[in-house]
Amino acid sequence: MEVSLPRRFVAASGVSAGLMTAAGVGLLVMAGLGMWVALSRDTGPIALQLMTTVPLLGALPLLGLGIGRRDAVREVVVEEAGVTVVRRSGAKVILWKDIAWNQEGVHPVTSAPRSVLFDAEGRMLAAIPANLQGFEEFTRILNRRVKRQADDAAERVRRGKLLRQGWLLLG
């Protein structure tokens, strides 16, 4: 069953990048104040950990995610010519002939599902998060269009990626 194009997939709103970054900075300030209190007063090791390490462990992922989401995907448009990925910084058009492989997986930090597009040399073209409304339909359309291409670029890219991961594990 062929889908009529263009198809537009809009990202669902979630926690804003600014709020995550502000919470991370707040926890960093809290860890700094905790360190000051720990140095100026006699505290035990448990209190020291609760005042410094615990806020820091919360701050780092929040800062990383907040900074990473500043330029998050807002919309994806699938057209006859290719895929347009719209971010705050602008739109990027990826032609179908440039997409060699669609790797479906999860984000390494959040474990949220995502779709990563690679070119024939194995370079990442775009990472599309699952917060798109209709993400399953998007991946179906994408996989169908990529498989339609006659060459074996997807297998070469996948094999090269696995080989590099293997060398990293051995090294």
Solvent accessible surface area in square Angstrom, and as a share of the most:
residue,aa,sasa,rsa
1,M,210,0.94
2,E,115,0.51
3,V,29,0.17
4,S,93,0.60
5,L,33,0.16
6,P,96,0.60
7,R,75,0.27
8,R,152,0.55
9,F,2,0.01
10,V,63,0.36
11,A,20,0.16
12,A,41,0.32
13,S,115,0.74
14,G,66,0.63
15,V,83,0.47
16,S,63,0.41
17,A,17,0.14
18,G,52,0.50
19,L,113,0.56
20,M,21,0.09
21,T,39,0.22
22,A,61,0.47
23,A,43,0.33
24,G,0,0.00
25,V,71,0.41
26,G,38,0.37
27,L,46,0.23
28,L,67,0.34
29,V,87,0.50
30,M,112,0.50
31,A,12,0.09
32,G,42,0.40
33,L,108,0.54
34,G,7,0.06
35,M,90,0.40
36,W,157,0.55
37,V,40,0.23
38,A,13,0.10
39,L,142,0.71
40,S,67,0.43
41,R,154,0.56
42,D,149,0.77
43,T,46,0.27
44,G,37,0.35
45,P,106,0.67
46,I,129,0.66
47,A,40,0.31
48,L,62,0.31
49,Q,90,0.40
50,L,110,0.55
51,M,49,0.22
52,T,14,0.08
53,T,48,0.28
54,V,82,0.47
55,P,7,0.04
56,L,72,0.36
57,L,116,0.58
58,G,27,0.26
59,A,0,0.00
60,L,100,0.50
61,P,65,0.41
62,L,49,0.24
63,L,29,0.15
64,G,46,0.45
65,L,32,0.16
66,G,0,0.00
67,I,90,0.45
68,G,56,0.54
69,R,92,0.34
70,R,142,0.52
71,D,51,0.27
72,A,39,0.30
73,V,6,0.03
74,R,116,0.42
75,E,28,0.13
76,V,0,0.00
77,V,25,0.15
78,V,0,0.00
79,E,61,0.28
80,E,118,0.53
81,A,63,0.49
82,G,1,0.00
83,V,0,0.00
84,T,17,0.10
85,V,2,0.01
86,V,41,0.24
87,R,70,0.26
88,R,160,0.58
89,S,92,0.60
90,G,38,0.36
91,A,70,0.54
92,K,97,0.41
93,V,92,0.53
94,I,6,0.03
95,L,69,0.34
96,W,19,0.07
97,K,155,0.66
98,D,56,0.29
99,I,0,0.00
100,A,9,0.07
101,W,37,0.13
102,N,13,0.07
103,Q,55,0.24
104,E,100,0.45
105,G,35,0.33
106,V,90,0.52
107,H,56,0.25
108,P,107,0.67
109,V,98,0.56
110,T,52,0.30
111,S,75,0.49
112,A,46,0.35
113,P,73,0.46
114,R,54,0.20
115,S,0,0.00
116,V,6,0.04
117,L,0,0.00
118,F,15,0.06
119,D,13,0.07
120,A,47,0.36
121,E,120,0.54
122,G,14,0.14
123,R,149,0.54
124,M,110,0.49
125,L,35,0.17
126,A,6,0.05
127,A,21,0.16
128,I,0,0.00
129,P,42,0.26
130,A,31,0.24
131,N,67,0.35
132,L,6,0.03
133,Q,117,0.52
134,G,35,0.33
135,F,22,0.09
136,E,118,0.53
137,E,44,0.20
138,F,0,0.00
139,T,12,0.07
140,R,135,0.49
141,I,6,0.03
142,L,0,0.00
143,N,39,0.20
144,R,90,0.33
145,R,33,0.12
146,V,16,0.09
147,K,165,0.70
148,R,134,0.49
149,Q,55,0.25
150,A,111,0.86
151,D,94,0.49
152,D,88,0.45
153,A,4,0.03
154,A,34,0.26
155,E,63,0.28
156,R,117,0.43
157,V,7,0.04
158,R,94,0.34
159,R,138,0.50
160,G,23,0.22
161,K,44,0.18
162,L,95,0.47
163,L,113,0.56
164,R,126,0.46
165,Q,84,0.37
166,G,29,0.28
167,W,164,0.58
168,L,144,0.71
169,L,158,0.79
170,L,142,0.71
171,G,100,0.96
